[in-house]
């Protein structure tokens, strides 16, 4: 199996010995505690501004490229270029799973709020669309977004995605919404369409049609982006395709077919820019190619 370097609840396997790096300055560091879902690439991206700086974490923490990191592990981060987010990625992910809330407002619509609370989303949508203040009231527009997303989820549970798509498309094209609220509905519609592609992508991957699955994953990633990291169907299918591509790339690498191997790792990075193993071998291939060019 190809070890994908990410944070797991288990303790480090210790399957590979730490690499001793010379000349690493440990006098000025920031201590980071590994959280679920972290990889060296995501930590580097979030705190150091670029996934490619994962190599600094390898050196500073005396890790081999194939070592795993684990939840609760303390990692040293260089302070050069360090940016500490106001909110951790973990808390951001938690918030992203919550229902979209309305901004603070003095406006109150008890009847509408009761419909939303009772999950009578279609009635809530019609109530809002008939209100004379919809065009000027941000509070009403935000409640409409909440109701539309709730109804879309109900349609999806009923396996009636065509109705969900028609609802969202109609509201986007025909309702007087602010650009921010319209963008939220457009993002929901993009996610809905991507989810349909993901079902097909999973079927392809289950039949080992990895190239067909990859094309759908890439299209979904290009259209939706990072929110897909919260979609278990996307991440599990991506992991299956990436694992196969890693295996193919490693065989090519060992046979010194560097260009062909690099192509697979670059494909992996196109759907997962923080895949640590792909980043490691991409750098190795480029370094070897430079040496060969200079012979």
N, C-alpha and C positions, 0 to 999 in steps of 0.2 A: 504494500500500500504506500502511496505517496503521502508523507506527512504534510498536512496543511497547517501552517503555523497560526493558531488562534488560541484564545483563552478558553479553557475548559474547566469545569469544577474540580476535576481530578488533579492531583499533584503532578509535578513534572516527572516524566518517565525516566529521565536521566539516561536515555538510550544513547546519547552521544556526549562525549567529554567536552567541557568548555574549551573554547579556543582562547589562548593567551595572546592578547594584542599588546604591542609595545607602544609607548609614547602616548597613551590616552590620558588626558587631563581629567581627573576625577575630583578636583578641588572645588569646582563650582558647578554643582548639579542640583536638579530638582527631583524629588522622590515622587513617583507616580505609582498608585496602587491599581493593579490590573482588574478590570471589570468584565462581566460576562459579555462575550461577543467581540472583545478587543483583539486586534492583531497588531503587530509591530507597524504595519502600514497605516492602519487607521489612527494609531496613537501619534505617529509621525505627522500625518496629515493634519490632525486636529491641534496638536501642540507645537509642532515645528514648521508647519506651513507647507510641507511636501512629503508625499509618501516615500520618495526616493531617499529621504534622510533616515530610513530604517537602518541603514548600514551603520550610522552613528550609534544607534541603540545596541546593535550587535557588539560593537567594539567596547562601548562604555560598560555594558553589563556582562562582557566576556561570554557571549552566547555564540554557538555555532549556527549557521543558517538553517539547519534542520531541527534545531531545538524548539520545543513547544513552550509557550508561556501559559500560566494558569491563573485562575481567579484568586485574587488576594496577594499575588506576587508583587514585590516591591521592585520597580525598575528605576534606574537612574536616567534622567533626561538632561541633555546639555542645556544650559541657560542661554546660549547664543541663539537668538532668533526665537526664543521660547515665548509663546502666547498662551496664557491660561484662560480658557473660556469662562465666561461668567456663570454658565450652567454646564454641568457635565453632560456628556452624550447620553449617559444612562437616564438622567432626569428628563432630557429632551425626548428620548424614546418613550418614556412613560407618559409624558404629556401628549405625545402625538397619538397615543391610543385612546385618549379621552375624547368625548363628544365635543365638537366645536362649540364654544360658548360665545354668547353675545357680549359686546363691550358694555361697560357700565353706562346706563342711560336712565334718565328719569321717566322715560316712556314705559307705560305698563299696559299689557294687553292680556288680561286674565283669561279670556275665552280662548285666545290663540295658544297661550301657554298651557292651558288645560288639555287642548287637543294634542299638542306635542307630547305632554307628559303621558297621555293615554295611548300614544303611538298611533293616533289617527292622523297619519301624515298627509294623506290625500285631502282630507277635509281642511287640515291646517294650511295646505298649499292654496286651496281655493279661497279660503278666508283671507289669506294674505294678498292674493292676486286681486281680490275685489276691494281691497282697502284703498281709499283715495290718497293716503299719504305714502304709499309704497315707493313712489319715485324719489321722494325727498327724505325718507326715514331710513337711516342706516340700521336702526334697531329692527325694523320690520324686514328689511332685506336680509339681515343676518339670521333672523328666525326662519325666513323662507329657505335659506341655504341649509339650515339644520333639518327642516322638514323634508326638503328634497333629498338630502343624503340618507335620512332615515327611511324614506319610501324606496329609494334605490336599493338599500340593504334588504328591505322586505322582498322586493322583486327578485333579487339575487337568491335569497333563501328559497323562493318559490320556483327557482330555475327559469325565471321569466326575464332574461336579460334584455330582450328586445324592448319590453315595456320600460325598463330602467333607462336604456339608451334614448328612447323616444322622449321620456320625461325630461331628462337632463338637456338633451339637444333643444327641445322646445323652450325651456326656460332660458337657456343661454341666448337663443336667437330672438325671442319675442318679449322678454321681460326687461323693463327699465331698471337695470342694476348698475351699481358703481363698478369700476374696473376691478377693484379688489374682490368684490363678491362674485362677479362674473368669473374671475380667474379661479376662485375656489370651486365653482361648478365645472369649469373646464378641466381642472385637475382631476376631479371626481370622474368625469367622463373618460379622460385618458386612462385612468386607472381601471375603469370598468372594461374598456376595450382591451387593455393589456392583459387583464385577467383571463379573457377568452382565449387570447393567444397562449397564455401560460398553460391552460388545460391541454391544448394541442401539443405544446412543447414537452409537457410531462409524458404524454402518450408516446411521442417520438423517442424520448430518452429511455422510457421503459422498454421500447423495442430496439434499443441500441442504435437508433438512427440519430446519432449525436450531431451531425452537421445540420440536419433539418431542425432539430431542437435548438441548436445554437442560434440560427438565423432568427427564430421567433424570440428568443431571449434577448438578443441584441436589439431587435426592433422595440421590444417592450422597454428595455433599459434606456434607449435613446429618447423614447417618448415620455417616460415617467421619471426615470432617474432614481435618486436616493430613497424616495418613499417606498420603493419596491423592497428595500432591505427589511421592511417590516412584514413583507408578504412571505409566509412560509412556503407557499407553492413555488414562488420564484427562487428563493434561496436553496431549497432542497433540489430543485431541478438544475439550478446553476452548479451546485456542488457536484452533482452526478456527471454533468457534461465536463466540468473542469477537471474532475478526477481522470476521466478518460483522456482528455487532451494532455494532461500532465504525463500520463503513462506513455503516450505516443511521443511526446516531446523528449522525454528522457531516453527512450530507445534511439531516437535520431541523434541526440546529443552524444550518447555513448559510441555511436557509429561515426561521429565527427561530421554529421550533416547539420552544421550549425545554423545555416539559413532556414532550413525546414523546421528545425526545433524552435528557433526564435519565432517563427510565424505562429506556432501553436501558443507559445507563452504570451505573445501580443494579443492573440484572440481572447485568451483568458482575461487579460487586463482590460480589454474593451468592455467586458461585462462585470468586471470586479477590479477596479483600479488599485485596490489595496490587498490583492492576493500576494501574500509575502513570498511564497515559493516561486511564483512567476517573476516577481521583482528580482529575487536573488539570481535566478538563472538567466534572466534577461541581461543583467549586469555582467554575469560570467561570460555569456556568449559574446557580448560586445567587447569585453576585455580580450578574449581569445582572438577575436577577429582583428583587433588592433595589432596584437602581437604578430599574427600571420601576415598582415599587410606590411609590417615593418621588417620582415625577414629579408 
